[in-house]
Amino acid sequence: EQLAELCCEKLIKVGDNLAPEIREQAEAYRERMRQVVLHYINHAVKAERDRCVHAASSGGYDQLAHLLRSL
């Protein structure tokens, strides 16, 4: 979650001198983008874990594969 927050802070700057309505819209947009970025980060983490499980299993490290699956 912290990585998604940092990403969105860099991508979407919300100025202090904006009108309240525009500021509210910009903050809502940044929050939605944070949720989207977080979704894809979580998807990438799962895909990498699956790849590691497959590599461990293929290499004969079944106990390691089992431990990775349980994460």
C-alpha positions as CSV (number, residue, x, y, z in Angstrom):
1,E,0.0,0.0,0.0
2,Q,2.9,2.4,0.8
3,L,4.3,1.8,-2.7
4,A,1.0,2.6,-4.3
5,E,0.7,5.8,-2.2
6,L,4.2,6.9,-3.1
7,C,3.5,6.3,-6.8
8,C,0.3,8.3,-6.8
9,E,1.9,11.1,-4.8
10,K,4.5,11.4,-7.6
11,L,2.0,11.1,-10.5
12,I,-0.8,13.3,-9.2
13,K,0.0,16.5,-7.4
14,V,-2.9,18.3,-5.7
15,G,-2.2,22.0,-5.3
16,D,-2.9,23.8,-2.1
17,N,-4.4,26.9,-3.9
18,L,-7.1,25.0,-5.7
19,A,-10.8,25.8,-5.3
20,P,-12.3,23.4,-2.8
21,E,-14.5,21.6,-5.4
22,I,-11.6,21.0,-7.7
23,R,-9.3,20.0,-4.8
24,E,-11.9,17.5,-3.7
25,Q,-12.2,16.0,-7.2
26,A,-8.4,15.8,-7.6
27,E,-8.1,14.0,-4.2
28,A,-10.8,11.6,-5.2
29,Y,-9.1,10.9,-8.5
30,R,-5.8,10.3,-6.8
31,E,-7.4,7.9,-4.3
32,R,-9.0,6.0,-7.2
33,M,-5.6,5.8,-9.0
34,R,-4.1,4.6,-5.7
35,Q,-6.6,1.8,-5.7
36,V,-5.9,0.9,-9.3
37,V,-2.1,0.9,-8.7
38,L,-2.5,-1.2,-5.6
39,H,-4.6,-3.7,-7.5
40,Y,-1.9,-4.2,-10.1
41,I,0.9,-4.3,-7.6
42,N,-1.0,-7.1,-5.7
43,H,-1.6,-8.9,-9.0
44,A,2.2,-8.7,-9.9
45,V,3.1,-10.0,-6.4
46,K,0.8,-13.0,-6.8
47,A,2.1,-13.7,-10.3
48,E,5.7,-13.6,-9.1
49,R,4.8,-15.9,-6.2
50,D,3.2,-18.3,-8.6
51,R,6.3,-18.2,-10.8
52,C,8.5,-19.0,-7.8
53,V,6.2,-21.8,-6.7
54,H,6.4,-23.3,-10.2
55,A,10.2,-22.9,-10.3
56,A,10.6,-24.5,-6.8
57,S,8.3,-27.4,-7.7
58,S,10.0,-28.0,-11.1
59,G,13.4,-28.0,-9.4
60,G,12.3,-30.7,-6.9
61,Y,11.9,-28.3,-3.9
62,D,8.4,-29.4,-3.0
63,Q,8.7,-28.2,0.6
64,L,9.8,-24.8,-0.5
65,A,6.9,-24.7,-3.0
66,H,4.5,-25.6,-0.3
67,L,5.9,-22.8,2.0
68,L,5.6,-20.3,-0.9
69,R,2.0,-21.3,-1.5
70,S,1.1,-20.7,2.1
71,L,2.2,-17.0,1.9
